[in-house]
Amino acid sequence: MAHQMNSFENGAALAEGLADRVAAALSGAIAATGEATLAVSGGSTPKAFFEALSTRDLDWDKVKITLVDERFVPEDNPRSNHLLVKTHLIKNAAANAVFVPLYQPEATIEEAAKAATGVVPGMQAAFDVAILGMGTDGHTASFFPGGDNLAAALDLGQPRRVMTMEAPGAGEARLTLSFSALHDAGLLVVHIEGAEKKAVLDKALSGSDEAEMPIRAVLERARTQPDIYWAP
């Protein structure tokens, strides 16, 4: 599949440009349907983007935000993506947004995945915006090479849902949106920064083995053409 490459001089410029693009997409969705849905990723890369997006002027009380993936840890854990979003995005103008976490305080991660599937946005209709990251191993969301549920997670024939994932490179057990819940977002973005990530992306674009580099599923099989946002 073709993809749109958006390159920026530095991370700060990327954060502002991506914030403008996402805010415009969310505003358009609100104008069209009265509400908007946004799925975001964790990690260190999106912090500046979150900070920029939090200041954008739109009807945030009509926006529902959830995570693309999450570790099975409570929101006060330092490695929680929920904590990251609460600290850097759900503030300023965006303080009025509705955040729906993937982590649910259930006895098992399987029960948490089932509970989250019942409450997070994007399970009945496509997200208006989904922002994906990518690891140096070629994973995106929690689609890790060697993941115990990788094949099912990448299967577009499966229903939209929250799934569990364990993998050698994942650390904690993970909750992740299925590829079926992400691939048709109105705006689908892969946000990466640095020369190392660019080299990984180039490798992914040159091959076809999704088990080796799951980001290839997004680049090749997503219904929505992915927009890549990159800065050195």
mmCIF file of the C-alpha atoms, coordinates in Angstrom:
data_MODEL
# 
_entry.id   MODEL 
# 
loop_
_atom_site.group_PDB 
_atom_site.id 
_atom_site.type_symbol 
_atom_site.label_atom_id 
_atom_site.label_alt_id 
_atom_site.label_comp_id 
_atom_site.label_asym_id 
_atom_site.label_entity_id 
_atom_site.label_seq_id 
_atom_site.pdbx_PDB_ins_code 
_atom_site.Cartn_x 
_atom_site.Cartn_y 
_atom_site.Cartn_z 
_atom_site.occupancy 
_atom_site.B_iso_or_equiv 
_atom_site.pdbx_formal_charge 
_atom_site.auth_seq_id 
_atom_site.auth_comp_id 
_atom_site.auth_asym_id 
_atom_site.auth_atom_id 
_atom_site.pdbx_PDB_model_num 
ATOM 1   C CA . MET A 1 1   ? 0.000   0.000   0.000  1.00 0.00 ? 1   MET A CA 1 
ATOM 2   C CA . ALA A 1 2   ? 1.102   3.555   -0.636 1.00 0.00 ? 2   ALA A CA 1 
ATOM 3   C CA . HIS A 1 3   ? 1.778   5.685   2.406  1.00 0.00 ? 3   HIS A CA 1 
ATOM 4   C CA . GLN A 1 4   ? 2.247   9.399   2.979  1.00 0.00 ? 4   GLN A CA 1 
ATOM 5   C CA . MET A 1 5   ? 5.634   10.422  4.398  1.00 0.00 ? 5   MET A CA 1 
ATOM 6   C CA . ASN A 1 6   ? 5.662   13.620  6.443  1.00 0.00 ? 6   ASN A CA 1 
ATOM 7   C CA . SER A 1 7   ? 9.183   14.661  7.487  1.00 0.00 ? 7   SER A CA 1 
ATOM 8   C CA . PHE A 1 8   ? 9.969   17.472  9.914  1.00 0.00 ? 8   PHE A CA 1 
ATOM 9   C CA . GLU A 1 9   ? 13.121  19.342  10.868 1.00 0.00 ? 9   GLU A CA 1 
ATOM 10  C CA . ASN A 1 10  ? 12.907  18.248  14.494 1.00 0.00 ? 10  ASN A CA 1 
ATOM 11  C CA . GLY A 1 11  ? 10.628  16.673  17.077 1.00 0.00 ? 11  GLY A CA 1 
ATOM 12  C CA . ALA A 1 12  ? 9.167   19.990  18.192 1.00 0.00 ? 12  ALA A CA 1 
ATOM 13  C CA . ALA A 1 13  ? 8.046   20.860  14.665 1.00 0.00 ? 13  ALA A CA 1 
ATOM 14  C CA . LEU A 1 14  ? 6.600   17.370  14.247 1.00 0.00 ? 14  LEU A CA 1 
ATOM 15  C CA . ALA A 1 15  ? 4.653   17.674  17.507 1.00 0.00 ? 15  ALA A CA 1 
ATOM 16  C CA . GLU A 1 16  ? 3.060   20.933  16.393 1.00 0.00 ? 16  GLU A CA 1 
ATOM 17  C CA . GLY A 1 17  ? 2.302   19.691  12.878 1.00 0.00 ? 17  GLY A CA 1 
ATOM 18  C CA . LEU A 1 18  ? 0.781   16.437  14.066 1.00 0.00 ? 18  LEU A CA 1 
ATOM 19  C CA . ALA A 1 19  ? -1.245  18.236  16.753 1.00 0.00 ? 19  ALA A CA 1 
ATOM 20  C CA . ASP A 1 20  ? -2.708  20.535  14.093 1.00 0.00 ? 20  ASP A CA 1 
ATOM 21  C CA . ARG A 1 21  ? -3.568  17.588  11.852 1.00 0.00 ? 21  ARG A CA 1 
ATOM 22  C CA . VAL A 1 22  ? -5.205  15.572  14.629 1.00 0.00 ? 22  VAL A CA 1 
ATOM 23  C CA . ALA A 1 23  ? -7.135  18.552  15.979 1.00 0.00 ? 23  ALA A CA 1 
ATOM 24  C CA . ALA A 1 24  ? -8.498  19.256  12.503 1.00 0.00 ? 24  ALA A CA 1 
ATOM 25  C CA . ALA A 1 25  ? -9.578  15.628  12.079 1.00 0.00 ? 25  ALA A CA 1 
ATOM 26  C CA . LEU A 1 26  ? -11.281 15.566  15.479 1.00 0.00 ? 26  LEU A CA 1 
ATOM 27  C CA . SER A 1 27  ? -13.044 18.873  14.794 1.00 0.00 ? 27  SER A CA 1 
ATOM 28  C CA . GLY A 1 28  ? -14.235 17.548  11.450 1.00 0.00 ? 28  GLY A CA 1 
ATOM 29  C CA . ALA A 1 29  ? -15.641 14.423  13.068 1.00 0.00 ? 29  ALA A CA 1 
ATOM 30  C CA . ILE A 1 30  ? -17.436 16.485  15.717 1.00 0.00 ? 30  ILE A CA 1 
ATOM 31  C CA . ALA A 1 31  ? -18.934 18.708  13.022 1.00 0.00 ? 31  ALA A CA 1 
ATOM 32  C CA . ALA A 1 32  ? -20.112 15.652  11.089 1.00 0.00 ? 32  ALA A CA 1 
ATOM 33  C CA . THR A 1 33  ? -21.402 13.385  13.869 1.00 0.00 ? 33  THR A CA 1 
ATOM 34  C CA . GLY A 1 34  ? -21.361 15.360  17.120 1.00 0.00 ? 34  GLY A CA 1 
ATOM 35  C CA . GLU A 1 35  ? -18.501 13.380  18.631 1.00 0.00 ? 35  GLU A CA 1 
ATOM 36  C CA . ALA A 1 36  ? -14.997 12.102  17.924 1.00 0.00 ? 36  ALA A CA 1 
ATOM 37  C CA . THR A 1 37  ? -12.818 9.168   18.960 1.00 0.00 ? 37  THR A CA 1 
ATOM 38  C CA . LEU A 1 38  ? -9.041  9.070   19.332 1.00 0.00 ? 38  LEU A CA 1 
ATOM 39  C CA . ALA A 1 39  ? -6.693  6.176   20.096 1.00 0.00 ? 39  ALA A CA 1 
ATOM 40  C CA . VAL A 1 40  ? -3.149  7.105   21.147 1.00 0.00 ? 40  VAL A CA 1 
ATOM 41  C CA . SER A 1 41  ? 0.045   5.208   21.872 1.00 0.00 ? 41  SER A CA 1 
ATOM 42  C CA . GLY A 1 42  ? 2.401   5.346   24.848 1.00 0.00 ? 42  GLY A CA 1 
ATOM 43  C CA . GLY A 1 43  ? 6.166   5.449   25.161 1.00 0.00 ? 43  GLY A CA 1 
ATOM 44  C CA . SER A 1 44  ? 8.438   8.471   25.246 1.00 0.00 ? 44  SER A CA 1 
ATOM 45  C CA . THR A 1 45  ? 7.993   9.555   21.608 1.00 0.00 ? 45  THR A CA 1 
ATOM 46  C CA . PRO A 1 46  ? 4.499   11.124  21.829 1.00 0.00 ? 46  PRO A CA 1 
ATOM 47  C CA . LYS A 1 47  ? 5.021   13.327  24.923 1.00 0.00 ? 47  LYS A CA 1 
ATOM 48  C CA . ALA A 1 48  ? 5.664   16.548  22.999 1.00 0.00 ? 48  ALA A CA 1 
ATOM 49  C CA . PHE A 1 49  ? 2.788   15.766  20.627 1.00 0.00 ? 49  PHE A CA 1 
ATOM 50  C CA . PHE A 1 50  ? 0.463   15.206  23.594 1.00 0.00 ? 50  PHE A CA 1 
ATOM 51  C CA . GLU A 1 51  ? 1.519   18.509  25.143 1.00 0.00 ? 51  GLU A CA 1 
ATOM 52  C CA . ALA A 1 52  ? 0.871   20.347  21.869 1.00 0.00 ? 52  ALA A CA 1 
ATOM 53  C CA . LEU A 1 53  ? -2.472  18.644  21.228 1.00 0.00 ? 53  LEU A CA 1 
ATOM 54  C CA . SER A 1 54  ? -3.681  19.450  24.755 1.00 0.00 ? 54  SER A CA 1 
ATOM 55  C CA . THR A 1 55  ? -3.653  23.177  23.900 1.00 0.00 ? 55  THR A CA 1 
ATOM 56  C CA . ARG A 1 56  ? -5.671  22.939  20.679 1.00 0.00 ? 56  ARG A CA 1 
ATOM 57  C CA . ASP A 1 57  ? -9.053  24.663  20.704 1.00 0.00 ? 57  ASP A CA 1 
ATOM 58  C CA . LEU A 1 58  ? -11.869 22.227  19.981 1.00 0.00 ? 58  LEU A CA 1 
ATOM 59  C CA . ASP A 1 59  ? -14.924 20.756  21.714 1.00 0.00 ? 59  ASP A CA 1 
ATOM 60  C CA . TRP A 1 60  ? -12.934 18.389  23.902 1.00 0.00 ? 60  TRP A CA 1 
ATOM 61  C CA . ASP A 1 61  ? -15.984 17.351  25.916 1.00 0.00 ? 61  ASP A CA 1 
ATOM 62  C CA . LYS A 1 62  ? -17.171 15.601  22.748 1.00 0.00 ? 62  LYS A CA 1 
ATOM 63  C CA . VAL A 1 63  ? -13.926 13.630  22.327 1.00 0.00 ? 63  VAL A CA 1 
ATOM 64  C CA . LYS A 1 64  ? -13.404 10.121  23.705 1.00 0.00 ? 64  LYS A CA 1 
ATOM 65  C CA . ILE A 1 65  ? -9.776  9.045   24.046 1.00 0.00 ? 65  ILE A CA 1 
ATOM 66  C CA . THR A 1 66  ? -8.398  5.581   24.645 1.00 0.00 ? 66  THR A CA 1 
ATOM 67  C CA . LEU A 1 67  ? -5.076  3.806   24.277 1.00 0.00 ? 67  LEU A CA 1 
ATOM 68  C CA . VAL A 1 68  ? -3.826  1.642   21.429 1.00 0.00 ? 68  VAL A CA 1 
ATOM 69  C CA . ASP A 1 69  ? -2.171  -0.604  24.017 1.00 0.00 ? 69  ASP A CA 1 
ATOM 70  C CA . GLU A 1 70  ? -1.359  -0.761  27.693 1.00 0.00 ? 70  GLU A CA 1 
ATOM 71  C CA . ARG A 1 71  ? 0.637   -2.757  30.200 1.00 0.00 ? 71  ARG A CA 1 
ATOM 72  C CA . PHE A 1 72  ? -1.437  -4.725  32.702 1.00 0.00 ? 72  PHE A CA 1 
ATOM 73  C CA . VAL A 1 73  ? -0.550  -2.341  35.519 1.00 0.00 ? 73  VAL A CA 1 
ATOM 74  C CA . PRO A 1 74  ? -2.635  0.205   37.475 1.00 0.00 ? 74  PRO A CA 1 
ATOM 75  C CA . GLU A 1 75  ? -2.675  3.826   36.355 1.00 0.00 ? 75  GLU A CA 1 
ATOM 76  C CA . ASP A 1 76  ? -0.339  4.954   39.158 1.00 0.00 ? 76  ASP A CA 1 
ATOM 77  C CA . ASN A 1 77  ? 2.425   2.613   37.956 1.00 0.00 ? 77  ASN A CA 1 
ATOM 78  C CA . PRO A 1 78  ? 5.307   4.615   36.390 1.00 0.00 ? 78  PRO A CA 1 
ATOM 79  C CA . ARG A 1 79  ? 5.163   2.357   33.304 1.00 0.00 ? 79  ARG A CA 1 
ATOM 80  C CA . SER A 1 80  ? 1.436   2.920   32.766 1.00 0.00 ? 80  SER A CA 1 
ATOM 81  C CA . ASN A 1 81  ? 0.439   4.509   29.464 1.00 0.00 ? 81  ASN A CA 1 
ATOM 82  C CA . HIS A 1 82  ? -2.668  5.804   31.263 1.00 0.00 ? 82  HIS A CA 1 
ATOM 83  C CA . LEU A 1 83  ? -0.394  7.823   33.566 1.00 0.00 ? 83  LEU A CA 1 
ATOM 84  C CA . LEU A 1 84  ? 1.521   9.148   30.554 1.00 0.00 ? 84  LEU A CA 1 
ATOM 85  C CA . VAL A 1 85  ? -1.687  10.336  28.856 1.00 0.00 ? 85  VAL A CA 1 
ATOM 86  C CA . LYS A 1 86  ? -3.102  11.803  32.059 1.00 0.00 ? 86  LYS A CA 1 
ATOM 87  C CA . THR A 1 87  ? 0.145   13.713  32.669 1.00 0.00 ? 87  THR A CA 1 
ATOM 88  C CA . HIS A 1 88  ? 0.764   15.037  29.162 1.00 0.00 ? 88  HIS A CA 1 
ATOM 89  C CA . LEU A 1 89  ? -2.575  15.097  27.276 1.00 0.00 ? 89  LEU A CA 1 
ATOM 90  C CA . ILE A 1 90  ? -5.584  15.270  29.597 1.00 0.00 ? 90  ILE A CA 1 
ATOM 91  C CA . LYS A 1 91  ? -4.805  18.860  30.642 1.00 0.00 ? 91  LYS A CA 1 
ATOM 92  C CA . ASN A 1 92  ? -5.170  22.428  29.403 1.00 0.00 ? 92  ASN A CA 1 
ATOM 93  C CA . ALA A 1 93  ? -8.003  22.594  26.856 1.00 0.00 ? 93  ALA A CA 1 
ATOM 94  C CA . ALA A 1 94  ? -8.061  18.788  26.597 1.00 0.00 ? 94  ALA A CA 1 
ATOM 95  C CA . ALA A 1 95  ? -8.876  18.399  30.306 1.00 0.00 ? 95  ALA A CA 1 
ATOM 96  C CA . ASN A 1 96  ? -12.544 18.093  29.293 1.00 0.00 ? 96  ASN A CA 1 
ATOM 97  C CA . ALA A 1 97  ? -11.987 15.055  27.088 1.00 0.00 ? 97  ALA A CA 1 
ATOM 98  C CA . VAL A 1 98  ? -13.367 11.688  28.196 1.00 0.00 ? 98  VAL A CA 1 
ATOM 99  C CA . PHE A 1 99  ? -10.577 9.154   28.750 1.00 0.00 ? 99  PHE A CA 1 
ATOM 100 C CA . VAL A 1 100 ? -11.452 5.454   28.737 1.00 0.00 ? 100 VAL A CA 1 
ATOM 101 C CA . PRO A 1 101 ? -8.529  3.249   29.891 1.00 0.00 ? 101 PRO A CA 1 
ATOM 102 C CA . LEU A 1 102 ? -7.673  -0.201  28.591 1.00 0.00 ? 102 LEU A CA 1 
ATOM 103 C CA . TYR A 1 103 ? -6.549  -1.328  32.039 1.00 0.00 ? 103 TYR A CA 1 
ATOM 104 C CA . GLN A 1 104 ? -9.465  -2.597  34.073 1.00 0.00 ? 104 GLN A CA 1 
ATOM 105 C CA . PRO A 1 105 ? -8.997  -3.770  37.687 1.00 0.00 ? 105 PRO A CA 1 
ATOM 106 C CA . GLU A 1 106 ? -10.025 -7.371  37.048 1.00 0.00 ? 106 GLU A CA 1 
ATOM 107 C CA . ALA A 1 107 ? -8.535  -10.508 38.588 1.00 0.00 ? 107 ALA A CA 1 
ATOM 108 C CA . THR A 1 108 ? -6.943  -11.637 35.303 1.00 0.00 ? 108 THR A CA 1 
ATOM 109 C CA . ILE A 1 109 ? -5.749  -9.891  32.173 1.00 0.00 ? 109 ILE A CA 1 
ATOM 110 C CA . GLU A 1 110 ? -8.212  -11.949 30.106 1.00 0.00 ? 110 GLU A CA 1 
ATOM 111 C CA . GLU A 1 111 ? -11.099 -10.593 32.175 1.00 0.00 ? 111 GLU A CA 1 
ATOM 112 C CA . ALA A 1 112 ? -9.661  -7.089  31.865 1.00 0.00 ? 112 ALA A CA 1 
ATOM 113 C CA . ALA A 1 113 ? -9.534  -7.412  28.064 1.00 0.00 ? 113 ALA A CA 1 
ATOM 114 C CA . LYS A 1 114 ? -13.161 -8.518  27.967 1.00 0.00 ? 114 LYS A CA 1 
ATOM 115 C CA . ALA A 1 115 ? -14.244 -5.675  30.265 1.00 0.00 ? 115 ALA A CA 1 
ATOM 116 C CA . ALA A 1 116 ? -12.319 -3.102  28.225 1.00 0.00 ? 116 ALA A CA 1 
ATOM 117 C CA . THR A 1 117 ? -13.850 -4.344  24.969 1.00 0.00 ? 117 THR A CA 1 
ATOM 118 C CA . GLY A 1 118 ? -17.235 -3.473  26.428 1.00 0.00 ? 118 GLY A CA 1 
ATOM 119 C CA . VAL A 1 119 ? -16.418 0.131   27.290 1.00 0.00 ? 119 VAL A CA 1 
ATOM 120 C CA . VAL A 1 120 ? -13.657 1.604   25.109 1.00 0.00 ? 120 VAL A CA 1 
ATOM 121 C CA . PRO A 1 121 ? -14.537 3.597   21.986 1.00 0.00 ? 121 PRO A CA 1 
ATOM 122 C CA . GLY A 1 122 ? -13.760 2.223   18.543 1.00 0.00 ? 122 GLY A CA 1 
ATOM 123 C CA . MET A 1 123 ? -15.390 -1.157  19.079 1.00 0.00 ? 123 MET A CA 1 
ATOM 124 C CA . GLN A 1 124 ? -18.596 -0.393  17.167 1.00 0.00 ? 124 GLN A CA 1 
ATOM 125 C CA . ALA A 1 125 ? -17.256 1.916   14.463 1.00 0.00 ? 125 ALA A CA 1 
ATOM 126 C CA . ALA A 1 126 ? -13.897 3.069   13.150 1.00 0.00 ? 126 ALA A CA 1 
ATOM 127 C CA . PHE A 1 127 ? -11.830 5.484   15.205 1.00 0.00 ? 127 PHE A CA 1 
ATOM 128 C CA . ASP A 1 128 ? -11.718 8.992   13.820 1.00 0.00 ? 128 ASP A CA 1 
ATOM 129 C CA . VAL A 1 129 ? -7.991  9.118   14.605 1.00 0.00 ? 129 VAL A CA 1 
ATOM 130 C CA . ALA A 1 130 ? -5.518  6.399   15.611 1.00 0.00 ? 130 ALA A CA 1 
ATOM 131 C CA . ILE A 1 131 ? -1.876  7.212   16.383 1.00 0.00 ? 131 ILE A CA 1 
ATOM 132 C CA . LEU A 1 132 ? 0.553   4.284   16.307 1.00 0.00 ? 132 LEU A CA 1 
ATOM 133 C CA . GLY A 1 133 ? 4.175   4.126   17.337 1.00 0.00 ? 133 GLY A CA 1 
ATOM 134 C CA . MET A 1 134 ? 6.845   1.605   16.386 1.00 0.00 ? 134 MET A CA 1 
ATOM 135 C CA . GLY A 1 135 ? 9.605   -0.113  18.321 1.00 0.00 ? 135 GLY A CA 1 
ATOM 136 C CA . THR A 1 136 ? 13.073  -0.895  17.059 1.00 0.00 ? 136 THR A CA 1 
ATOM 137 C CA . ASP A 1 137 ? 11.977  -4.548  16.805 1.00 0.00 ? 137 ASP A CA 1 
ATOM 138 C CA . GLY A 1 138 ? 9.240   -3.590  14.330 1.00 0.00 ? 138 GLY A CA 1 
ATOM 139 C CA . HIS A 1 139 ? 6.345   -3.908  16.773 1.00 0.00 ? 139 HIS A CA 1 
ATOM 140 C CA . THR A 1 140 ? 3.402   -1.524  16.799 1.00 0.00 ? 140 THR A CA 1 
ATOM 141 C CA . ALA A 1 141 ? 0.558   -1.402  19.306 1.00 0.00 ? 141 ALA A CA 1 
ATOM 142 C CA . SER A 1 142 ? 1.405   -4.562  21.306 1.00 0.00 ? 142 SER A CA 1 
ATOM 143 C CA . PHE A 1 143 ? 1.864   -6.615  18.152 1.00 0.00 ? 143 PHE A CA 1 
ATOM 144 C CA . PHE A 1 144 ? 5.261   -7.977  19.180 1.00 0.00 ? 144 PHE A CA 1 
ATOM 145 C CA . PRO A 1 145 ? 7.381   -10.446 17.209 1.00 0.00 ? 145 PRO A CA 1 
ATOM 146 C CA . GLY A 1 146 ? 6.908   -13.761 18.982 1.00 0.00 ? 146 GLY A CA 1 
ATOM 147 C CA . GLY A 1 147 ? 3.720   -12.608 20.680 1.00 0.00 ? 147 GLY A CA 1 
ATOM 148 C CA . ASP A 1 148 ? 1.477   -15.419 21.893 1.00 0.00 ? 148 ASP A CA 1 
ATOM 149 C CA . ASN A 1 149 ? -1.614  -13.919 20.217 1.00 0.00 ? 149 ASN A CA 1 
ATOM 150 C CA . LEU A 1 150 ? 0.093   -12.174 17.296 1.00 0.00 ? 150 LEU A CA 1 
ATOM 151 C CA . ALA A 1 151 ? -1.616  -14.062 14.469 1.00 0.00 ? 151 ALA A CA 1 
ATOM 152 C CA . ALA A 1 152 ? -5.064  -13.458 15.947 1.00 0.00 ? 152 ALA A CA 1 
ATOM 153 C CA . ALA A 1 153 ? -4.272  -9.807  16.655 1.00 0.00 ? 153 ALA A CA 1 
ATOM 154 C CA . LEU A 1 154 ? -3.317  -9.189  13.006 1.00 0.00 ? 154 LEU A CA 1 
ATOM 155 C CA . ASP A 1 155 ? -6.286  -11.111 11.559 1.00 0.00 ? 155 ASP A CA 1 
ATOM 156 C CA . LEU A 1 156 ? -8.687  -8.600  9.986  1.00 0.00 ? 156 LEU A CA 1 
ATOM 157 C CA . GLY A 1 157 ? -11.360 -11.287 9.965  1.00 0.00 ? 157 GLY A CA 1 
ATOM 158 C CA . GLN A 1 158 ? -11.528 -11.114 13.768 1.00 0.00 ? 158 GLN A CA 1 
ATOM 159 C CA . PRO A 1 159 ? -13.958 -8.749  15.535 1.00 0.00 ? 159 PRO A CA 1 
ATOM 160 C CA . ARG A 1 160 ? -12.870 -5.363  16.865 1.00 0.00 ? 160 ARG A CA 1 
ATOM 161 C CA . ARG A 1 161 ? -11.739 -5.997  20.424 1.00 0.00 ? 161 ARG A CA 1 
ATOM 162 C CA . VAL A 1 162 ? -9.191  -5.581  23.188 1.00 0.00 ? 162 VAL A CA 1 
ATOM 163 C CA . MET A 1 163 ? -6.782  -8.523  23.314 1.00 0.00 ? 163 MET A CA 1 
ATOM 164 C CA . THR A 1 164 ? -4.032  -9.837  25.557 1.00 0.00 ? 164 THR A CA 1 
ATOM 165 C CA . MET A 1 165 ? -0.436  -10.203 24.432 1.00 0.00 ? 165 MET A CA 1 
ATOM 166 C CA . GLU A 1 166 ? 2.661   -11.685 26.009 1.00 0.00 ? 166 GLU A CA 1 
ATOM 167 C CA . ALA A 1 167 ? 6.003   -11.689 24.220 1.00 0.00 ? 167 ALA A CA 1 
ATOM 168 C CA . PRO A 1 168 ? 9.719   -11.935 25.051 1.00 0.00 ? 168 PRO A CA 1 
ATOM 169 C CA . GLY A 1 169 ? 10.258  -8.257  24.213 1.00 0.00 ? 169 GLY A CA 1 
ATOM 170 C CA . ALA A 1 170 ? 7.135   -6.904  25.863 1.00 0.00 ? 170 ALA A CA 1 
ATOM 171 C CA . GLY A 1 171 ? 8.094   -6.915  29.531 1.00 0.00 ? 171 GLY A CA 1 
ATOM 172 C CA . GLU A 1 172 ? 4.756   -6.947  31.312 1.00 0.00 ? 172 GLU A CA 1 
ATOM 173 C CA . ALA A 1 173 ? 1.706   -8.700  29.874 1.00 0.00 ? 173 ALA A CA 1 
ATOM 174 C CA . ARG A 1 174 ? -0.130  -6.295  27.582 1.00 0.00 ? 174 ARG A CA 1 
ATOM 175 C CA . LEU A 1 175 ? -3.608  -5.251  26.560 1.00 0.00 ? 175 LEU A CA 1 
ATOM 176 C CA . THR A 1 176 ? -3.886  -4.158  22.934 1.00 0.00 ? 176 THR A CA 1 
ATOM 177 C CA . LEU A 1 177 ? -6.510  -3.125  20.441 1.00 0.00 ? 177 LEU A CA 1 
ATOM 178 C CA . SER A 1 178 ? -6.806  -5.632  17.616 1.00 0.00 ? 178 SER A CA 1 
ATOM 179 C CA . PHE A 1 179 ? -5.616  -4.640  14.141 1.00 0.00 ? 179 PHE A CA 1 
ATOM 180 C CA . SER A 1 180 ? -9.259  -4.912  13.049 1.00 0.00 ? 180 SER A CA 1 
ATOM 181 C CA . ALA A 1 181 ? -10.052 -2.039  15.439 1.00 0.00 ? 181 ALA A CA 1 
ATOM 182 C CA . LEU A 1 182 ? -7.249  0.184   14.104 1.00 0.00 ? 182 LEU A CA 1 
ATOM 183 C CA . HIS A 1 183 ? -6.765  -0.381  10.381 1.00 0.00 ? 183 HIS A CA 1 
ATOM 184 C CA . ASP A 1 184 ? -9.758  1.649   9.188  1.00 0.00 ? 184 ASP A CA 1 
ATOM 185 C CA . ALA A 1 185 ? -9.358  4.784   11.320 1.00 0.00 ? 185 ALA A CA 1 
ATOM 186 C CA . GLY A 1 186 ? -10.339 7.984   9.553  1.00 0.00 ? 186 GLY A CA 1 
ATOM 187 C CA . LEU A 1 187 ? -6.791  9.244   10.107 1.00 0.00 ? 187 LEU A CA 1 
ATOM 188 C CA . LEU A 1 188 ? -4.163  6.556   10.687 1.00 0.00 ? 188 LEU A CA 1 
ATOM 189 C CA . VAL A 1 189 ? -0.724  7.815   11.725 1.00 0.00 ? 189 VAL A CA 1 
ATOM 190 C CA . VAL A 1 190 ? 2.587   6.067   12.408 1.00 0.00 ? 190 VAL A CA 1 
ATOM 191 C CA . HIS A 1 191 ? 4.640   8.473   14.542 1.00 0.00 ? 191 HIS A CA 1 
ATOM 192 C CA . ILE A 1 192 ? 8.372   7.744   14.768 1.00 0.00 ? 192 ILE A CA 1 
ATOM 193 C CA . GLU A 1 193 ? 11.467  9.793   15.550 1.00 0.00 ? 193 GLU A CA 1 
ATOM 194 C CA . GLY A 1 194 ? 15.200  9.294   15.134 1.00 0.00 ? 194 GLY A CA 1 
ATOM 195 C CA . ALA A 1 195 ? 17.525  7.745   12.567 1.00 0.00 ? 195 ALA A CA 1 
ATOM 196 C CA . GLU A 1 196 ? 17.286  4.284   14.142 1.00 0.00 ? 196 GLU A CA 1 
ATOM 197 C CA . LYS A 1 197 ? 13.499  4.174   13.837 1.00 0.00 ? 197 LYS A CA 1 
ATOM 198 C CA . LYS A 1 198 ? 13.726  5.433   10.237 1.00 0.00 ? 198 LYS A CA 1 
ATOM 199 C CA . ALA A 1 199 ? 16.096  2.556   9.416  1.00 0.00 ? 199 ALA A CA 1 
ATOM 200 C CA . VAL A 1 200 ? 13.660  0.088   10.991 1.00 0.00 ? 200 VAL A CA 1 
ATOM 201 C CA . LEU A 1 201 ? 10.821  1.572   8.953  1.00 0.00 ? 201 LEU A CA 1 
ATOM 202 C CA . ASP A 1 202 ? 12.835  1.297   5.737  1.00 0.00 ? 202 ASP A CA 1 
ATOM 203 C CA . LYS A 1 203 ? 13.544  -2.359  6.534  1.00 0.00 ? 203 LYS A CA 1 
ATOM 204 C CA . ALA A 1 204 ? 9.861   -2.978  7.169  1.00 0.00 ? 204 ALA A CA 1 
ATOM 205 C CA . LEU A 1 205 ? 8.907   -1.367  3.869  1.00 0.00 ? 205 LEU A CA 1 
ATOM 206 C CA . SER A 1 206 ? 11.382  -3.555  2.001  1.00 0.00 ? 206 SER A CA 1 
ATOM 207 C CA . GLY A 1 207 ? 10.026  -6.888  3.261  1.00 0.00 ? 207 GLY A CA 1 
ATOM 208 C CA . SER A 1 208 ? 6.776   -8.759  3.779  1.00 0.00 ? 208 SER A CA 1 
ATOM 209 C CA . ASP A 1 209 ? 7.112   -11.038 6.836  1.00 0.00 ? 209 ASP A CA 1 
ATOM 210 C CA . GLU A 1 210 ? 4.602   -9.692  9.371  1.00 0.00 ? 210 GLU A CA 1 
ATOM 211 C CA . ALA A 1 211 ? 5.663   -12.167 12.055 1.00 0.00 ? 211 ALA A CA 1 
ATOM 212 C CA . GLU A 1 212 ? 9.205   -10.764 11.880 1.00 0.00 ? 212 GLU A CA 1 
ATOM 213 C CA . MET A 1 213 ? 8.098   -7.097  11.822 1.00 0.00 ? 213 MET A CA 1 
ATOM 214 C CA . PRO A 1 214 ? 4.395   -6.649  12.651 1.00 0.00 ? 214 PRO A CA 1 
ATOM 215 C CA . ILE A 1 215 ? 4.414   -2.969  11.576 1.00 0.00 ? 215 ILE A CA 1 
ATOM 216 C CA . ARG A 1 216 ? 4.275   -4.393  8.037  1.00 0.00 ? 216 ARG A CA 1 
ATOM 217 C CA . ALA A 1 217 ? 0.630   -5.293  8.583  1.00 0.00 ? 217 ALA A CA 1 
ATOM 218 C CA . VAL A 1 218 ? -0.175  -1.616  9.073  1.00 0.00 ? 218 VAL A CA 1 
ATOM 219 C CA . LEU A 1 219 ? 1.938   -0.500  6.129  1.00 0.00 ? 219 LEU A CA 1 
ATOM 220 C CA . GLU A 1 220 ? 0.564   -3.120  3.745  1.00 0.00 ? 220 GLU A CA 1 
ATOM 221 C CA . ARG A 1 221 ? -2.935  -4.159  4.846  1.00 0.00 ? 221 ARG A CA 1 
ATOM 222 C CA . ALA A 1 222 ? -4.617  -1.242  6.603  1.00 0.00 ? 222 ALA A CA 1 
ATOM 223 C CA . ARG A 1 223 ? -7.750  -0.053  4.832  1.00 0.00 ? 223 ARG A CA 1 
ATOM 224 C CA . THR A 1 224 ? -6.747  3.553   5.514  1.00 0.00 ? 224 THR A CA 1 
ATOM 225 C CA . GLN A 1 225 ? -3.515  4.723   3.895  1.00 0.00 ? 225 GLN A CA 1 
ATOM 226 C CA . PRO A 1 226 ? -1.148  5.323   6.823  1.00 0.00 ? 226 PRO A CA 1 
ATOM 227 C CA . ASP A 1 227 ? 0.473   8.726   7.266  1.00 0.00 ? 227 ASP A CA 1 
ATOM 228 C CA . ILE A 1 228 ? 4.025   8.460   8.589  1.00 0.00 ? 228 ILE A CA 1 
ATOM 229 C CA . TYR A 1 229 ? 5.192   11.365  10.735 1.00 0.00 ? 229 TYR A CA 1 
ATOM 230 C CA . TRP A 1 230 ? 8.964   11.381  11.237 1.00 0.00 ? 230 TRP A CA 1 
ATOM 231 C CA . ALA A 1 231 ? 11.672  13.706  12.527 1.00 0.00 ? 231 ALA A CA 1 
ATOM 232 C CA . PRO A 1 232 ? 15.400  13.023  13.035 1.00 0.00 ? 232 PRO A CA 1 
# 
